[in-house]
Amino acid sequence: MSEPFRVLVSDSMSKTGLAPLLAAPNIEVDVRTDLTPEQLIEIIPHYDALLVRSSTQVTAEVLRAGVRLRVVGRAGVGVDNIDVEAATQAGIIVVNAPTGNVVAAAEHTIAMLMALARNIPQADAHVRAGLWKRNQFMGVE
């Protein structure tokens, strides 16, 4: 039997997002959040893949230490926390999920539009100050 493909998840992620990896045969997933940079460098040589969000900084030093690394995945938009140039030079593929937050961003946009149309921020501040003049906070219909 071949050695399992080892994946290190170094930032917290939803169980739903990790489920396909956890269910996959011959893939071993280790979730180790809150690693210091030194701890990450110490353990990364044992992994084939690194899965991060925003907290983990994937520096050239981390990539050099990752002698087995084949891929670094960013669960989210952007790769600002990954040294893409160093990864490319080391032959490590960097991937991200550029559309991963499209629905959440759309939901927040609609929520902000509703809040503005109904004067919710102003009404909230008014109520917190112990006031309430409801005629001042008529919304737009």
Buried (B, 14 or more C-beta within 10 A) or exposed (E): EEEEBBBBBBBEBEEEEBEEBEEEEEBBBEBEEEBEEEEBBEBBEEBBBBBBBEEBBBBEBBBBBBEEBBBBBBBBBEBEBBBBEBBEEBEBEBBBBEEBBEEEEEEEEEEEEEBEEBBBEEBEEBEEEEEEEEEEBEEEE
